[in-house]
Amino acid sequence: MKTAFARFALKFARGHDVRTAPLRHRWAGWVFRNFPGQISCAQFEQFLMDYHEGSLPPGQAKLFEGHLALCGQCRASYQGYRTSIELGQRLFADADGPLPDDVPDHMVAAVLDVLKAGEGNAR
């Protein structure tokens, strides 16, 4: 059972953002590092891919979800990760089809450069 102080600390930490509330952000980091049942933002990032793929063990998934509920920055990070995965899946759904018209030329050039560099390393 959490103490009254722990409940206060977690409530105060909720939704912290280093840009708009640096003191709250530092407080949240301290809470995540020092209270049982919490994970840090760095640990959150380590769990991100496994959580998204559904391969994170239930205990760690619960810690991940608890952090997600408290940390605004990690929520935004996870949403960006999910959006990137969804866009990538849509973009490559038809690998032999034409590229969407809204893909910028510089992005196509960058991808081609990476592919060319990879071919050179494969030899």
C-alpha positions as CSV (number, residue, x, y, z in Angstrom):
1,M,0.0,0.0,0.0
2,K,1.3,3.4,-0.9
3,T,1.9,6.0,1.8
4,A,0.2,9.4,1.7
5,F,3.5,11.0,0.7
6,A,4.0,8.5,-2.2
7,R,0.4,9.3,-3.5
8,F,1.2,13.0,-3.3
9,A,4.6,12.6,-5.0
10,L,3.1,10.6,-7.8
11,K,0.2,13.0,-8.3
12,F,2.6,16.0,-8.3
13,A,4.8,14.2,-10.9
14,R,1.9,13.4,-13.3
15,G,2.2,15.2,-16.6
16,H,5.6,16.7,-16.0
17,D,7.4,18.4,-18.9
18,V,11.0,19.6,-18.7
19,R,10.2,22.6,-21.0
20,T,7.2,24.0,-19.1
21,A,7.8,22.7,-15.6
22,P,11.5,21.9,-15.0
23,L,11.1,21.6,-11.2
24,R,8.2,19.1,-11.7
25,H,10.3,17.2,-14.2
26,R,13.2,16.9,-11.8
27,W,10.8,15.8,-9.1
28,A,9.2,13.2,-11.3
29,G,12.7,11.8,-12.1
30,W,13.4,11.5,-8.4
31,V,10.1,9.8,-7.8
32,F,10.7,7.3,-10.7
33,R,14.1,6.5,-9.4
34,N,13.3,6.2,-5.7
35,F,9.8,4.7,-5.3
36,P,9.2,1.0,-5.6
37,G,7.0,0.0,-8.5
38,Q,8.3,2.9,-10.7
39,I,10.6,2.8,-13.7
40,S,12.7,5.7,-15.0
41,C,12.3,7.3,-18.4
42,A,15.5,5.5,-19.6
43,Q,14.0,2.1,-18.5
44,F,10.7,3.1,-20.3
45,E,12.7,3.6,-23.5
46,Q,14.3,0.2,-23.1
47,F,10.9,-1.5,-22.7
48,L,9.2,0.5,-25.6
49,M,9.7,-1.9,-28.5
50,D,8.9,-5.1,-26.5
51,Y,5.8,-3.4,-25.0
52,H,4.6,-2.4,-28.5
53,E,5.2,-5.9,-29.9
54,G,3.4,-7.5,-26.9
55,S,6.4,-9.4,-25.8
56,L,7.1,-7.6,-22.5
57,P,6.4,-9.9,-19.5
58,P,3.2,-8.9,-17.6
59,G,5.1,-7.5,-14.5
60,Q,7.2,-5.2,-16.7
61,A,4.2,-4.3,-18.8
62,K,2.4,-3.1,-15.7
63,L,5.4,-1.0,-14.7
64,F,5.6,0.4,-18.2
65,E,1.9,1.3,-18.2
66,G,2.2,2.9,-14.8
67,H,5.0,5.1,-16.1
68,L,3.0,5.9,-19.2
69,A,0.2,7.1,-17.1
70,L,2.4,9.5,-15.1
71,C,5.0,10.8,-17.6
72,G,3.8,13.2,-20.3
73,Q,7.1,13.1,-22.2
74,C,7.1,9.3,-22.4
75,R,3.4,9.3,-23.5
76,A,4.4,11.6,-26.3
77,S,7.4,9.5,-27.1
78,Y,5.3,6.3,-27.2
79,Q,2.6,8.0,-29.4
80,G,5.4,9.2,-31.8
81,Y,6.8,5.6,-31.9
82,R,3.3,4.1,-32.6
83,T,2.7,6.7,-35.3
84,S,6.0,6.0,-37.0
85,I,5.3,2.3,-37.0
86,E,1.8,2.8,-38.5
87,L,3.1,5.2,-41.2
88,G,5.9,2.8,-42.1
89,Q,3.5,-0.1,-42.3
90,R,1.2,1.9,-44.6
91,L,4.0,3.1,-46.7
92,F,5.5,-0.3,-47.3
93,A,2.2,-2.2,-47.5
94,D,2.7,-2.5,-51.2
95,A,6.4,-2.7,-51.7
96,D,6.2,-2.9,-55.5
97,G,3.6,-0.1,-55.8
98,P,4.3,3.6,-56.4
99,L,5.4,5.9,-53.7
100,P,2.7,8.3,-52.4
101,D,2.9,11.7,-54.0
102,D,3.5,13.4,-50.6
103,V,6.9,11.7,-50.0
104,P,9.5,14.4,-50.3
105,D,12.3,13.9,-52.9
106,H,15.0,14.5,-50.3
107,M,13.7,11.6,-48.2
108,V,13.7,9.3,-51.3
109,A,17.3,10.3,-51.9
110,A,18.3,9.7,-48.3
111,V,16.8,6.2,-48.4
112,L,18.6,5.4,-51.7
113,D,21.9,6.6,-50.2
114,V,21.5,4.3,-47.2
115,L,20.6,1.4,-49.4
116,K,23.7,2.0,-51.6
117,A,25.9,2.2,-48.5
118,G,24.5,-1.1,-47.3
119,E,25.2,-2.8,-50.6
120,G,28.8,-1.6,-50.4
121,N,29.2,-3.1,-46.9
122,A,27.6,-6.4,-47.9
123,R,30.4,-7.2,-50.4
